Amino acid sequence: MDFDDEGTSVAIAPRGQAARPPAFGRADRLLASLLSEQRDLTAVERFEQFHREATGPLREPYYSALLPASPPGPGEQLAFEVDLERCSGCKACVAACHALNGLDERETWRDVGLLVGGPAALPVIQHVTTACHHCVEPACMSACPVDAYEKEPITGIVRHLDDQCIGCQYCTLACPYDAPKYEPSRGIVRKCDMCADRLRAGEAPACVQSCPHEAIRIRVIGRDEARVRAETGDFLPDAFDPTYTTPTTVFLPAGEGALRAADGGTPHPEHGHPPLTAMLVLTQLAAGGFALDLLARLAGSADGVGGAAYLPTCLGLGFLGLGASLAHLGRPQYAYRAILGIRHSWLSREVVALGTFAKAAGAYVAAEALVPDRLASPGWLRPASLAAVAALGAAGVGCSVMVYHAVRRRHWHASIAGWKFAGTAAVLGLATAVACLACSSASPPGKLAIAAGALAAAVAAKLAFESRDLRGDRGDGPLGQAAWLLRGPLRRLVAARLALGVAGGLVLPTAALAAAWGGVPIVAAAAGLLALAAATAGELVERHLFFVASPKPRMPGGLPS
């Protein structure tokens, strides 16, 4: 190596070789570097090696502070804590929950809603992320007829047992926070379990780990503390009364100003549950029929309220309703499990009561058909047997009332549902009597006139009671929202229900009576059967409205599921 007059280095070639300029030396070094990189691991190989050699959770430095330092002690459990001031509504928690739990396409266990409010000069828009609240007294667990829920004794996590579920969806009605979600493709309900498997491995739940603002964390909360927070209303604006289930999720303040749910002003029609509609209406017809037959016999009618065909007709329609209820289950092959929760679930009690009623009613009808003399002696046996069947039917209807009263929707309170269900039993029991008497040539017109008059009175009373549902505005709470739905999006169904009620309870029975008095038995029979069909259709529409016009409680600011 030598230098020229300007101080620049000049390569001196060895003896017998030509000198190479400096640029060639730099090119050699670049080539050597590229060859070295090619001999190194690929990006995929380096990623695999990094994860293979890791000794702990890779994101532990980021989320270890978002997990409790020690497990829950006696009287404590794990709970979500959500800092609303940190939540930006990005839905990273929703995406992570969906991906890491392998949820189906439209299935979500965590939702993001919106709260609005604040002063006019400085309005507030606040996002809120919610999932299952792992309540101290979970309504889903107490409602489930097959014991498909369990609350872990140490962590307090409420878990759903997928293999035990029959897909009755009663828990989705009972939970006021829309946490359990029914998945039609699987025929079962599923819900958030706080990623219990990840917690056992020392890793944070998917939503906690994914939140870029660390708005969600897991903390230990005392159950007594959760009860105090519920009693003082320290939860979320526009959320359902927390004293019902005592949710454990802690929401940190979202700022000053009264907030409300962004979606709270406009209710939406809910699911109609057609199989449940058919089951309720037809089982109440059967129960009402046996009760009316008992009253008629006690009043001195030897063949009951509607003749020999009356009770078999009521029983057959009742069995049709019980069969329709199976179509509501996601996994009907496991329907026999529905009695497991009889100690705490009104749905289990309804299943047992209506099932016992159906068996007792079937035995009574069979005895009337096969061995009527056995029921005639002693003289008290027939009325006592019929009274027992009627009592079982009334118990079944009462359990049906409590199934909906227990979930604490104002539109389903026993003071409303009880009168509607009893009214259906009376109306359809009398409509069946009118149809049977109109079809019987041996029945005197006077008896048909009594049944038709009683039916008209029952229908008028029931329609008058239902008219109360139309009062109120959507800002007046759940009953007002139901009234707004009935007067607005559902007004055509309301009109159809009124028309069918008038036709089945007044017009067609009057036509049947006129034809019977006029000596036209065929017309009387046709009018009687049409009266039963119209009255039943009217009650089916009313029961459909019972479901769709009852706004479902959910977390504030979310979209209807």
JORA-V839364 format. One record per backbone hydrogen bond with DSSP energy under -0.5 kcal/mol. NH is the residue of the N-H (numbers start at 0). CO is the residue of the C=O. Records with the same first field share a line. If there is no record, write none. Layout:
NH=CO ; CO
This chain:
1=9
3=7
6=3
9=1
12=10
16=13
23=20
24=20 ; 21
25=21
26=22
27=23
28=24
29=25
30=26
31=27
32=28
33=29
34=30
35=31
36=32
37=33
38=34
39=35 ; 36
45=41
46=42
47=43
48=44
49=45
50=46
51=47
52=48
59=56
61=58
62=58
63=59
65=62
66=63
75=72
76=220
77=154
78=218
80=216
81=249
82=80 ; 214
83=81 ; 251
85=82
86=82
94=90
95=91
96=92
97=93
98=94
99=95
100=96
101=98
102=97
106=103
110=129
112=127
114=125
115=259
116=123
117=257
121=118
122=119
123=116
125=114
126=86
127=112
129=110
135=245
136=244
137=134
141=137
142=138
143=139
146=143
149=158
151=149 ; 156
155=151
158=149 ; 156
160=147
161=159
163=160
164=160 ; 161
172=168 ; 169
173=169
174=170
177=174
180=189
182=187
183=181
185=182
186=182
187=182
189=180
195=192
197=194
198=194
199=195
200=196
201=198
202=197
208=204
209=205
210=206
213=210
216=80
217=65
218=78
220=76
222=74
225=221
226=222
227=223
228=224
229=225
230=226
231=227
232=229
233=228
234=232
238=235
243=240
245=241
247=132
249=79
250=248
251=81 ; 249
259=115
261=113
263=260
265=262
266=264
269=547
276=272
277=273
278=274
279=275
280=276
281=277
282=278
283=279
284=280
285=281
286=282
287=283
288=284
289=285
290=286
291=287
292=288
293=289
294=290
295=291
296=292
297=293
298=294
299=296
300=295
301=299
303=300
306=302
309=306
310=306
311=307
312=308
313=309
314=310
315=311
316=312
317=313
318=314
319=315
320=316
321=317
322=318
323=319
324=320
325=321 ; 322
326=323
327=324
328=325
329=165 ; 166
330=165
331=328
333=330
334=331
336=333
337=334
338=335
339=336
340=144
341=338
343=340
344=340
345=343
348=344
349=345
350=346
351=347
352=348
353=349
354=350
355=351
356=352
357=353
358=354
359=355
360=356
361=357
362=358
363=359
364=360
365=361
366=362
367=363
368=364
369=365
370=366
373=370
374=370 ; 371
375=371 ; 372
376=372
380=377
381=374
382=378
383=379
384=380
385=381
386=382
387=383
388=384
389=385
390=386
391=387
392=388
393=389
394=390
395=391
396=392
397=393
398=394
399=395
400=396
401=397
402=398
403=399 ; 400
404=400
405=401
406=403
407=404
408=403
409=407
411=408
412=409
415=412
416=412
417=413
419=415
420=416
421=417
422=418
423=419
424=420
425=421
426=422
427=423
428=424
429=425
430=426
431=427
432=428
433=429
434=430
435=431
436=432
437=433
438=434
439=435 ; 436
440=438
442=439
446=443
447=443
448=444
449=445
450=446
451=447
452=448
453=449
454=450
455=451
456=452
457=453
458=454
459=455
460=456
461=457
462=458
463=459
464=460
465=461
466=462
467=464
468=465
469=466
470=467
475=472
480=476
481=477
482=478
483=479
484=480
485=481
486=482
487=483
489=484
490=487
493=489
494=490
495=491
496=492
497=493
498=494
499=495
500=496
501=497
502=498
503=499
504=500
505=501
506=501
507=502
509=505
510=506
511=507
512=508
513=509
514=510
515=511
516=512
517=513
518=515
519=514
520=518
523=519
524=520
525=521
526=522
527=523
528=524
529=525
530=526
531=527
532=528
533=529
534=530
535=531
536=532
537=533
538=534
539=535
540=536
541=537
542=538
543=539
544=540
545=541
546=542 ; 543
547=543
548=544
549=546
550=548
554=176
557=554
